[in-house]
């Protein structure tokens, strides 16, 4: 799976599953501040990432991930 496919899948689930407006999703968008993702959303994201990408997110690994681009970087590092 290449980077653009990862970004499209992540964007898709943010829009479809978490109902985030598409215009709020761009590389520098901050997950909490710009996309309004809260702790309950992160619980959903753990389940969604497992479903879409086949691995479990670990809270300690998510600590420094604060933007859409960094989130995609993290997923890319796990699936490649």
N, CA, C and O atoms as a CHARMM CRD file, in Angstrom:
* protein
*
  320
    1    1 UNK  N      0.85400  -1.18200   0.00000 PROA 1      0.00000
    2    1 UNK  CA     0.00000   0.00000   0.00000 PROA 1      0.00000
    3    1 UNK  C      0.90000   1.24500   0.00000 PROA 1      0.00000
    4    1 UNK  O      1.77400   1.38400   0.85600 PROA 1      0.00000
    5    2 UNK  N      0.68300   2.13500  -0.95400 PROA 2      0.00000
    6    2 UNK  CA     1.52500   3.32400  -1.03400 PROA 2      0.00000
    7    2 UNK  C      0.94700   4.48800  -0.21200 PROA 2      0.00000
    8    2 UNK  O     -0.15800   4.40300   0.32300 PROA 2      0.00000
    9    3 UNK  N      1.70800   5.55000  -0.13200 PROA 3      0.00000
   10    3 UNK  CA     1.33100   6.69000   0.72000 PROA 3      0.00000
   11    3 UNK  C     -0.01800   7.30000   0.31900 PROA 3      0.00000
   12    3 UNK  O     -0.84100   7.60000   1.18400 PROA 3      0.00000
   13    4 UNK  N     -0.24400   7.48300  -0.96200 PROA 4      0.00000
   14    4 UNK  CA    -1.50200   8.11400  -1.37500 PROA 4      0.00000
   15    4 UNK  C     -2.70200   7.22500  -1.04100 PROA 4      0.00000
   16    4 UNK  O     -3.77100   7.73200  -0.70200 PROA 4      0.00000
   17    5 UNK  N     -2.53100   5.90400  -1.13600 PROA 5      0.00000
   18    5 UNK  CA    -3.61800   4.98800  -0.75400 PROA 5      0.00000
   19    5 UNK  C     -3.90300   5.07600   0.74800 PROA 5      0.00000
   20    5 UNK  O     -5.05900   5.05300   1.17100 PROA 5      0.00000
   21    6 UNK  N     -2.85400   5.17600   1.53600 PROA 6      0.00000
   22    6 UNK  CA    -3.01000   5.32000   2.98900 PROA 6      0.00000
   23    6 UNK  C     -3.74600   6.61000   3.30600 PROA 6      0.00000
   24    6 UNK  O     -4.69800   6.60800   4.08800 PROA 6      0.00000
   25    7 UNK  N     -3.31300   7.71300   2.70500 PROA 7      0.00000
   26    7 UNK  CA    -3.95600   9.00700   2.94700 PROA 7      0.00000
   27    7 UNK  C     -5.42900   8.97000   2.55100 PROA 7      0.00000
   28    7 UNK  O     -6.27400   9.50900   3.26600 PROA 7      0.00000
   29    8 UNK  N     -5.74300   8.34400   1.43000 PROA 8      0.00000
   30    8 UNK  CA    -7.13500   8.25800   0.99000 PROA 8      0.00000
   31    8 UNK  C     -7.98000   7.43300   1.94900 PROA 8      0.00000
   32    8 UNK  O     -9.11100   7.80700   2.25700 PROA 8      0.00000
   33    9 UNK  N     -7.43900   6.31300   2.42400 PROA 9      0.00000
   34    9 UNK  CA    -8.18400   5.47300   3.37300 PROA 9      0.00000
   35    9 UNK  C     -8.41600   6.21300   4.68300 PROA 9      0.00000
   36    9 UNK  O     -9.51400   6.17600   5.23900 PROA 9      0.00000
   37   10 UNK  N     -7.37100   6.88800   5.17500 PROA 10     0.00000
   38   10 UNK  CA    -7.50300   7.63100   6.43200 PROA 10     0.00000
   39   10 UNK  C     -8.52300   8.75200   6.25800 PROA 10     0.00000
   40   10 UNK  O     -9.40300   8.93600   7.09900 PROA 10     0.00000
   41   11 UNK  N     -8.40200   9.49100   5.17600 PROA 11     0.00000
   42   11 UNK  CA    -9.34200  10.57500   4.89900 PROA 11     0.00000
   43   11 UNK  C    -10.76700  10.03600   4.82100 PROA 11     0.00000
   44   11 UNK  O    -11.69600  10.63300   5.36600 PROA 11     0.00000
   45   12 UNK  N    -10.93300   8.90400   4.14000 PROA 12     0.00000
   46   12 UNK  CA   -12.25100   8.29000   3.99200 PROA 12     0.00000
   47   12 UNK  C    -12.85800   7.95500   5.35800 PROA 12     0.00000
   48   12 UNK  O    -14.01400   8.28700   5.61700 PROA 12     0.00000
   49   13 UNK  N    -12.08500   7.29900   6.23300 PROA 13     0.00000
   50   13 UNK  CA   -12.69300   6.92000   7.50800 PROA 13     0.00000
   51   13 UNK  C    -12.91300   8.11300   8.42400 PROA 13     0.00000
   52   13 UNK  O    -13.83200   8.10300   9.24300 PROA 13     0.00000
   53   14 UNK  N    -12.08100   9.14400   8.29500 PROA 14     0.00000
   54   14 UNK  CA   -12.32900  10.35000   9.09600 PROA 14     0.00000
   55   14 UNK  C    -13.64200  11.01100   8.68900 PROA 14     0.00000
   56   14 UNK  O    -14.39300  11.49500   9.53500 PROA 14     0.00000
   57   15 UNK  N    -13.90700  11.02500   7.39700 PROA 15     0.00000
   58   15 UNK  CA   -15.14600  11.63600   6.88800 PROA 15     0.00000
   59   15 UNK  C    -16.34800  10.74000   7.17300 PROA 15     0.00000
   60   15 UNK  O    -17.35800  11.20200   7.70300 PROA 15     0.00000
   61   16 UNK  N    -16.24000   9.46600   6.82400 PROA 16     0.00000
   62   16 UNK  CA   -17.38400   8.55600   6.91700 PROA 16     0.00000
   63   16 UNK  C    -17.68600   8.09900   8.34600 PROA 16     0.00000
   64   16 UNK  O    -18.84200   8.09800   8.76800 PROA 16     0.00000
   65   17 UNK  N    -16.65800   7.71600   9.08000 PROA 17     0.00000
   66   17 UNK  CA   -16.87000   7.12300  10.40500 PROA 17     0.00000
   67   17 UNK  C    -16.93600   8.17600  11.51700 PROA 17     0.00000
   68   17 UNK  O    -17.71300   8.03500  12.46200 PROA 17     0.00000
   69   18 UNK  N    -16.12500   9.22700  11.40300 PROA 18     0.00000
   70   18 UNK  CA   -16.08300  10.23500  12.46500 PROA 18     0.00000
   71   18 UNK  C    -16.79700  11.52700  12.08200 PROA 18     0.00000
   72   18 UNK  O    -16.89600  12.45400  12.88600 PROA 18     0.00000
   73   19 UNK  N    -17.29400  11.57800  10.84000 PROA 19     0.00000
   74   19 UNK  CA   -18.05900  12.72300  10.34100 PROA 19     0.00000
   75   19 UNK  C    -17.29700  14.04900  10.43100 PROA 19     0.00000
   76   19 UNK  O    -17.84800  15.07700  10.82500 PROA 19     0.00000
   77   20 UNK  N    -16.02800  13.99600  10.05700 PROA 20     0.00000
   78   20 UNK  CA   -15.20400  15.20300  10.01800 PROA 20     0.00000
   79   20 UNK  C    -15.35200  15.82500   8.64100 PROA 20     0.00000
   80   20 UNK  O    -15.31300  15.12800   7.62700 PROA 20     0.00000
   81   21 UNK  N    -15.52300  17.14100   8.61000 PROA 21     0.00000
   82   21 UNK  CA   -15.65600  17.84100   7.32800 PROA 21     0.00000
   83   21 UNK  C    -14.38300  17.68300   6.51200 PROA 21     0.00000
   84   21 UNK  O    -13.27400  17.82200   7.02900 PROA 21     0.00000
   85   22 UNK  N    -14.56000  17.39000   5.23300 PROA 22     0.00000
   86   22 UNK  CA   -13.41200  17.16700   4.35400 PROA 22     0.00000
   87   22 UNK  C    -12.45900  18.36000   4.32300 PROA 22     0.00000
   88   22 UNK  O    -11.24500  18.17900   4.22900 PROA 22     0.00000
   89   23 UNK  N    -12.99400  19.56800   4.40000 PROA 23     0.00000
   90   23 UNK  CA   -12.13100  20.75700   4.33700 PROA 23     0.00000
   91   23 UNK  C    -11.25200  20.92300   5.57600 PROA 23     0.00000
   92   23 UNK  O    -10.34500  21.75600   5.57700 PROA 23     0.00000
   93   24 UNK  N    -11.50300  20.14500   6.62900 PROA 24     0.00000
   94   24 UNK  CA   -10.65900  20.18900   7.82500 PROA 24     0.00000
   95   24 UNK  C     -9.49300  19.20500   7.74100 PROA 24     0.00000
   96   24 UNK  O     -8.64000  19.17600   8.62900 PROA 24     0.00000
   97   25 UNK  N     -9.45400  18.40700   6.68600 PROA 25     0.00000
   98   25 UNK  CA    -8.43200  17.36300   6.55100 PROA 25     0.00000
   99   25 UNK  C     -7.39200  17.79100   5.51400 PROA 25     0.00000
  100   25 UNK  O     -7.65900  17.80400   4.31300 PROA 25     0.00000
  101   26 UNK  N     -6.22100  18.13400   5.99900 PROA 26     0.00000
  102   26 UNK  CA    -5.08700  18.50700   5.14900 PROA 26     0.00000
  103   26 UNK  C     -3.82700  18.14600   5.92500 PROA 26     0.00000
  104   26 UNK  O     -3.90200  17.94500   7.13700 PROA 26     0.00000
  105   27 UNK  N     -2.66600  18.05700   5.26900 PROA 27     0.00000
  106   27 UNK  CA    -1.46700  17.52000   5.93000 PROA 27     0.00000
  107   27 UNK  C     -1.12300  18.15100   7.28500 PROA 27     0.00000
  108   27 UNK  O     -0.78000  17.43200   8.22400 PROA 27     0.00000
  109   28 UNK  N     -1.20700  19.46200   7.39900 PROA 28     0.00000
  110   28 UNK  CA    -0.81100  20.13300   8.64100 PROA 28     0.00000
  111   28 UNK  C     -1.94100  20.21100   9.66300 PROA 28     0.00000
  112   28 UNK  O     -1.74400  20.73600  10.75900 PROA 28     0.00000
  113   29 UNK  N     -3.11800  19.70000   9.32300 PROA 29     0.00000
  114   29 UNK  CA    -4.27100  19.77100  10.23200 PROA 29     0.00000
  115   29 UNK  C     -3.96600  19.01300  11.51200 PROA 29     0.00000
  116   29 UNK  O     -3.54800  17.85500  11.48500 PROA 29     0.00000
  117   30 UNK  N     -4.18400  19.68700  12.63700 PROA 30     0.00000
  118   30 UNK  CA    -3.95500  19.05900  13.93500 PROA 30     0.00000
  119   30 UNK  C     -5.18500  18.23200  14.30400 PROA 30     0.00000
  120   30 UNK  O     -6.32200  18.68700  14.18100 PROA 30     0.00000
  121   31 UNK  N     -4.93100  17.02100  14.75500 PROA 31     0.00000
  122   31 UNK  CA    -6.01900  16.08200  15.02400 PROA 31     0.00000
  123   31 UNK  C     -7.00400  16.62200  16.05000 PROA 31     0.00000
  124   31 UNK  O     -8.21600  16.57400  15.84000 PROA 31     0.00000
  125   32 UNK  N     -6.49000  17.13100  17.14900 PROA 32     0.00000
  126   32 UNK  CA    -7.38200  17.60700  18.21500 PROA 32     0.00000
  127   32 UNK  C     -7.91200  19.00500  17.92800 PROA 32     0.00000
  128   32 UNK  O     -9.12100  19.23300  17.96500 PROA 32     0.00000
  129   33 UNK  N     -7.02000  19.93300  17.64500 PROA 33     0.00000
  130   33 UNK  CA    -7.41000  21.33700  17.52800 PROA 33     0.00000
  131   33 UNK  C     -8.17400  21.65200  16.24700 PROA 33     0.00000
  132   33 UNK  O     -9.17600  22.36500  16.28800 PROA 33     0.00000
  133   34 UNK  N     -7.71700  21.13200  15.11300 PROA 34     0.00000
  134   34 UNK  CA    -8.33200  21.47700  13.83000 PROA 34     0.00000
  135   34 UNK  C     -9.47000  20.53600  13.43300 PROA 34     0.00000
  136   34 UNK  O    -10.47000  20.96500  12.85800 PROA 34     0.00000
  137   35 UNK  N     -9.30600  19.25400  13.74500 PROA 35     0.00000
  138   35 UNK  CA   -10.31700  18.27000  13.35300 PROA 35     0.00000
  139   35 UNK  C    -11.28100  17.93400  14.48800 PROA 35     0.00000
  140   35 UNK  O    -12.23400  17.17800  14.29500 PROA 35     0.00000
  141   36 UNK  N    -11.03600  18.48800  15.65700 PROA 36     0.00000
  142   36 UNK  CA   -11.90400  18.25700  16.82800 PROA 36     0.00000
  143   36 UNK  C    -12.02700  16.78100  17.20300 PROA 36     0.00000
  144   36 UNK  O    -13.09600  16.33200  17.61700 PROA 36     0.00000
  145   37 UNK  N    -10.93500  16.02600  17.06000 PROA 37     0.00000
  146   37 UNK  CA   -10.94100  14.62400  17.46500 PROA 37     0.00000
  147   37 UNK  C    -10.67200  14.57600  18.96700 PROA 37     0.00000
  148   37 UNK  O     -9.66000  15.08800  19.44600 PROA 37     0.00000
  149   38 UNK  N    -11.59300  13.95100  19.70100 PROA 38     0.00000
  150   38 UNK  CA   -11.43000  13.86800  21.15700 PROA 38     0.00000
  151   38 UNK  C    -11.07000  12.44100  21.57500 PROA 38     0.00000
  152   38 UNK  O    -10.88700  11.56500  20.73000 PROA 38     0.00000
  153   39 UNK  N    -10.97200  12.22100  22.87800 PROA 39     0.00000
  154   39 UNK  CA   -10.52700  10.91600  23.37100 PROA 39     0.00000
  155   39 UNK  C    -11.47900   9.78600  22.98500 PROA 39     0.00000
  156   39 UNK  O    -11.03800   8.66300  22.73800 PROA 39     0.00000
  157   40 UNK  N    -12.77000  10.07000  22.93100 PROA 40     0.00000
  158   40 UNK  CA   -13.72100   9.03300  22.49700 PROA 40     0.00000
  159   40 UNK  C    -13.53100   8.68800  21.02300 PROA 40     0.00000
  160   40 UNK  O    -13.66900   7.53000  20.62900 PROA 40     0.00000
  161   41 UNK  N    -13.21300   9.69300  20.21200 PROA 41     0.00000
  162   41 UNK  CA   -12.93400   9.44600  18.79800 PROA 41     0.00000
  163   41 UNK  C    -11.69500   8.56600  18.63700 PROA 41     0.00000
  164   41 UNK  O    -11.64200   7.71500  17.74900 PROA 41     0.00000
  165   42 UNK  N    -10.69400   8.77900  19.50600 PROA 42     0.00000
  166   42 UNK  CA    -9.47600   7.97300  19.42000 PROA 42     0.00000
  167   42 UNK  C     -9.77200   6.50200  19.69500 PROA 42     0.00000
  168   42 UNK  O     -9.13800   5.62400  19.10900 PROA 42     0.00000
  169   43 UNK  N    -10.72000   6.22700  20.57100 PROA 43     0.00000
  170   43 UNK  CA   -11.13000   4.84000  20.81200 PROA 43     0.00000
  171   43 UNK  C    -11.68900   4.24800  19.52200 PROA 43     0.00000
  172   43 UNK  O    -11.36300   3.11800  19.15900 PROA 43     0.00000
  173   44 UNK  N    -12.52700   5.01100  18.83400 PROA 44     0.00000
  174   44 UNK  CA   -13.06900   4.55600  17.54200 PROA 44     0.00000
  175   44 UNK  C    -11.95100   4.37400  16.51500 PROA 44     0.00000
  176   44 UNK  O    -11.96600   3.41300  15.74600 PROA 44     0.00000
  177   45 UNK  N    -11.00000   5.27900  16.50100 PROA 45     0.00000
  178   45 UNK  CA    -9.89400   5.21100  15.54200 PROA 45     0.00000
  179   45 UNK  C     -9.10300   3.92300  15.72100 PROA 45     0.00000
  180   45 UNK  O     -8.68000   3.32000  14.73500 PROA 45     0.00000
  181   46 UNK  N     -8.89600   3.49100  16.96200 PROA 46     0.00000
  182   46 UNK  CA    -8.17500   2.23400  17.21400 PROA 46     0.00000
  183   46 UNK  C     -8.87400   1.07400  16.50400 PROA 46     0.00000
  184   46 UNK  O     -8.22300   0.25600  15.85400 PROA 46     0.00000
  185   47 UNK  N    -10.19200   1.00600  16.63100 PROA 47     0.00000
  186   47 UNK  CA   -10.97600  -0.05800  15.99400 PROA 47     0.00000
  187   47 UNK  C    -10.93300   0.07800  14.47100 PROA 47     0.00000
  188   47 UNK  O    -10.76500  -0.91000  13.75700 PROA 47     0.00000
  189   48 UNK  N    -11.08400   1.29500  13.98800 PROA 48     0.00000
  190   48 UNK  CA   -11.11600   1.54300  12.54200 PROA 48     0.00000
  191   48 UNK  C     -9.77200   1.21000  11.89100 PROA 48     0.00000
  192   48 UNK  O     -9.73400   0.59200  10.82700 PROA 48     0.00000
  193   49 UNK  N     -8.67200   1.61600  12.52500 PROA 49     0.00000
  194   49 UNK  CA    -7.34400   1.33300  11.96400 PROA 49     0.00000
  195   49 UNK  C     -7.10900  -0.17500  11.90000 PROA 49     0.00000
  196   49 UNK  O     -6.54600  -0.67800  10.92800 PROA 49     0.00000
  197   50 UNK  N     -7.53500  -0.88400  12.92500 PROA 50     0.00000
  198   50 UNK  CA    -7.39600  -2.34700  12.91000 PROA 50     0.00000
  199   50 UNK  C     -8.19200  -2.93300  11.73900 PROA 50     0.00000
  200   50 UNK  O     -7.71300  -3.83100  11.04600 PROA 50     0.00000
  201   51 UNK  N     -9.40100  -2.42500  11.52200 PROA 51     0.00000
  202   51 UNK  CA   -10.25000  -2.91400  10.43500 PROA 51     0.00000
  203   51 UNK  C     -9.65200  -2.58500   9.05600 PROA 51     0.00000
  204   51 UNK  O     -9.62100  -3.44900   8.18000 PROA 51     0.00000
  205   52 UNK  N     -9.18200  -1.35700   8.85900 PROA 52     0.00000
  206   52 UNK  CA    -8.69000  -0.90900   7.55300 PROA 52     0.00000
  207   52 UNK  C     -7.26200  -1.36100   7.25000 PROA 52     0.00000
  208   52 UNK  O     -6.92800  -1.67900   6.10900 PROA 52     0.00000
  209   53 UNK  N     -6.41300  -1.38500   8.30800 PROA 53     0.00000
  210   53 UNK  CA    -4.98400  -1.60700   8.07600 PROA 53     0.00000
  211   53 UNK  C     -4.42700  -2.86700   8.74600 PROA 53     0.00000
  212   53 UNK  O     -3.29900  -3.26600   8.45800 PROA 53     0.00000
  213   54 UNK  N     -5.20500  -3.50200   9.64000 PROA 54     0.00000
  214   54 UNK  CA    -4.80100  -4.77300  10.21700 PROA 54     0.00000
  215   54 UNK  C     -3.78000  -4.72200  11.33200 PROA 54     0.00000
  216   54 UNK  O     -3.04600  -5.69000  11.53000 PROA 54     0.00000
  217   55 UNK  N     -3.70800  -3.62100  12.07000 PROA 55     0.00000
  218   55 UNK  CA    -2.83600  -3.58100  13.25300 PROA 55     0.00000
  219   55 UNK  C     -3.48900  -2.72500  14.33100 PROA 55     0.00000
  220   55 UNK  O     -4.34300  -1.88600  14.04500 PROA 55     0.00000
  221   56 UNK  N     -3.07600  -2.94900  15.55800 PROA 56     0.00000
  222   56 UNK  CA    -3.63000  -2.21700  16.70000 PROA 56     0.00000
  223   56 UNK  C     -2.76600  -0.99300  17.00200 PROA 56     0.00000
  224   56 UNK  O     -1.54500  -1.09200  17.12000 PROA 56     0.00000
  225   57 UNK  N     -3.41700   0.15000  17.12400 PROA 57     0.00000
  226   57 UNK  CA    -2.71900   1.36300  17.54800 PROA 57     0.00000
  227   57 UNK  C     -2.36300   1.23200  19.02100 PROA 57     0.00000
  228   57 UNK  O     -3.12600   0.66700  19.80400 PROA 57     0.00000
  229   58 UNK  N     -1.20800   1.75300  19.39100 PROA 58     0.00000
  230   58 UNK  CA    -0.81200   1.75800  20.79000 PROA 58     0.00000
  231   58 UNK  C     -0.78000   3.20600  21.26500 PROA 58     0.00000
  232   58 UNK  O     -0.18400   4.06700  20.61900 PROA 58     0.00000
  233   59 UNK  N     -1.42300   3.46400  22.39000 PROA 59     0.00000
  234   59 UNK  CA    -1.53300   4.83100  22.91400 PROA 59     0.00000
  235   59 UNK  C     -0.17500   5.48400  23.07500 PROA 59     0.00000
  236   59 UNK  O     -0.01100   6.65700  22.73900 PROA 59     0.00000
  237   60 UNK  N      0.80400   4.74600  23.58200 PROA 60     0.00000
  238   60 UNK  CA     2.13300   5.33800  23.79900 PROA 60     0.00000
  239   60 UNK  C      2.80800   5.73200  22.48800 PROA 60     0.00000
  240   60 UNK  O      3.60300   6.67100  22.46200 PROA 60     0.00000
  241   61 UNK  N      2.50300   5.02700  21.40500 PROA 61     0.00000
  242   61 UNK  CA     3.07700   5.37500  20.10700 PROA 61     0.00000
  243   61 UNK  C      2.37100   6.58100  19.49200 PROA 61     0.00000
  244   61 UNK  O      2.93800   7.26500  18.64100 PROA 61     0.00000
  245   62 UNK  N      1.15300   6.83800  19.91400 PROA 62     0.00000
  246   62 UNK  CA     0.38000   7.95600  19.37900 PROA 62     0.00000
  247   62 UNK  C      0.72200   9.27500  20.05900 PROA 62     0.00000
  248   62 UNK  O      0.27800  10.32800  19.60300 PROA 62     0.00000
  249   63 UNK  N      1.49300   9.24500  21.12900 PROA 63     0.00000
  250   63 UNK  CA     1.75500  10.43900  21.93600 PROA 63     0.00000
  251   63 UNK  C      2.25900  11.63100  21.12300 PROA 63     0.00000
  252   63 UNK  O      1.78400  12.74800  21.33100 PROA 63     0.00000
  253   64 UNK  N      3.19600  11.43100  20.21300 PROA 64     0.00000
  254   64 UNK  CA     3.75700  12.54600  19.46100 PROA 64     0.00000
  255   64 UNK  C      3.06400  12.82500  18.14000 PROA 64     0.00000
  256   64 UNK  O      3.50000  13.68600  17.37700 PROA 64     0.00000
  257   65 UNK  N      1.99700  12.10700  17.86800 PROA 65     0.00000
  258   65 UNK  CA     1.31500  12.24400  16.58400 PROA 65     0.00000
  259   65 UNK  C      0.18000  13.24800  16.72900 PROA 65     0.00000
  260   65 UNK  O     -0.84500  12.96900  17.35000 PROA 65     0.00000
  261   66 UNK  N      0.38600  14.42100  16.14300 PROA 66     0.00000
  262   66 UNK  CA    -0.58600  15.49500  16.35300 PROA 66     0.00000
  263   66 UNK  C     -1.18400  16.05800  15.06900 PROA 66     0.00000
  264   66 UNK  O     -2.08400  16.89700  15.12700 PROA 66     0.00000
  265   67 UNK  N     -0.69700  15.61000  13.90600 PROA 67     0.00000
  266   67 UNK  CA    -1.23900  16.12000  12.64400 PROA 67     0.00000
  267   67 UNK  C     -1.67000  14.96000  11.74100 PROA 67     0.00000
  268   67 UNK  O     -1.28400  13.81000  11.95100 PROA 67     0.00000
  269   68 UNK  N     -2.47000  15.29000  10.74300 PROA 68     0.00000
  270   68 UNK  CA    -2.90300  14.29600   9.76000 PROA 68     0.00000
  271   68 UNK  C     -1.69400  13.64400   9.08800 PROA 68     0.00000
  272   68 UNK  O     -1.65900  12.42300   8.93200 PROA 68     0.00000
  273   69 UNK  N     -0.70500  14.44400   8.69000 PROA 69     0.00000
  274   69 UNK  CA     0.47900  13.91000   8.00900 PROA 69     0.00000
  275   69 UNK  C      1.24900  12.95300   8.90800 PROA 69     0.00000
  276   69 UNK  O      1.67600  11.89100   8.45500 PROA 69     0.00000
  277   70 UNK  N      1.43200  13.31200  10.17600 PROA 70     0.00000
  278   70 UNK  CA     2.15500  12.43200  11.10300 PROA 70     0.00000
  279   70 UNK  C      1.37800  11.14400  11.35600 PROA 70     0.00000
  280   70 UNK  O      1.97200  10.07600  11.50900 PROA 70     0.00000
  281   71 UNK  N      0.05800  11.24200  11.40000 PROA 71     0.00000
  282   71 UNK  CA    -0.76700  10.05400  11.57500 PROA 71     0.00000
  283   71 UNK  C     -0.59800   9.11900  10.38200 PROA 71     0.00000
  284   71 UNK  O     -0.47700   7.90500  10.55200 PROA 71     0.00000
  285   72 UNK  N     -0.59000   9.67800   9.18900 PROA 72     0.00000
  286   72 UNK  CA    -0.37200   8.87300   7.97600 PROA 72     0.00000
  287   72 UNK  C      1.04500   8.29900   7.95600 PROA 72     0.00000
  288   72 UNK  O      1.24500   7.16100   7.53000 PROA 72     0.00000
  289   73 UNK  N      2.02800   9.07800   8.41400 PROA 73     0.00000
  290   73 UNK  CA     3.41300   8.57800   8.51800 PROA 73     0.00000
  291   73 UNK  C      3.46100   7.35000   9.41400 PROA 73     0.00000
  292   73 UNK  O      4.09300   6.34600   9.08300 PROA 73     0.00000
  293   74 UNK  N      2.78100   7.44500  10.55600 PROA 74     0.00000
  294   74 UNK  CA     2.76100   6.34300  11.51800 PROA 74     0.00000
  295   74 UNK  C      2.14000   5.09100  10.88900 PROA 74     0.00000
  296   74 UNK  O      2.69100   3.99600  11.00600 PROA 74     0.00000
  297   75 UNK  N      1.00400   5.25200  10.23100 PROA 75     0.00000
  298   75 UNK  CA     0.35100   4.10600   9.59600 PROA 75     0.00000
  299   75 UNK  C      1.24700   3.52900   8.50500 PROA 75     0.00000
  300   75 UNK  O      1.38500   2.31200   8.38100 PROA 75     0.00000
  301   76 UNK  N      1.85100   4.40900   7.71800 PROA 76     0.00000
  302   76 UNK  CA     2.75000   3.94800   6.64500 PROA 76     0.00000
  303   76 UNK  C      3.90900   3.13300   7.21700 PROA 76     0.00000
  304   76 UNK  O      4.30900   2.13100   6.62400 PROA 76     0.00000
  305   77 UNK  N      4.44900   3.54900   8.35900 PROA 77     0.00000
  306   77 UNK  CA     5.55900   2.82400   8.96900 PROA 77     0.00000
  307   77 UNK  C      5.13600   1.43500   9.44900 PROA 77     0.00000
  308   77 UNK  O      5.95900   0.52200   9.50700 PROA 77     0.00000
  309   78 UNK  N      3.86100   1.27600   9.79100 PROA 78     0.00000
  310   78 UNK  CA     3.35700  -0.00400  10.29000 PROA 78     0.00000
  311   78 UNK  C      2.96800  -0.96800   9.16900 PROA 78     0.00000
  312   78 UNK  O      3.07100  -2.18400   9.33300 PROA 78     0.00000
  313   79 UNK  N      2.52200  -0.42900   8.03200 PROA 79     0.00000
  314   79 UNK  CA     2.05000  -1.30900   6.96000 PROA 79     0.00000
  315   79 UNK  C      3.09900  -1.58900   5.89100 PROA 79     0.00000
  316   79 UNK  O      2.88800  -2.44500   5.03200 PROA 79     0.00000
  317   80 UNK  N      4.24500  -0.87000   5.93100 PROA 80     0.00000
  318   80 UNK  CA     5.25800  -1.14900   4.90600 PROA 80     0.00000
  319   80 UNK  C      6.33700  -2.06700   5.41100 PROA 80     0.00000
  320   80 UNK  O      7.26300  -2.39800   4.67000 PROA 80     0.00000
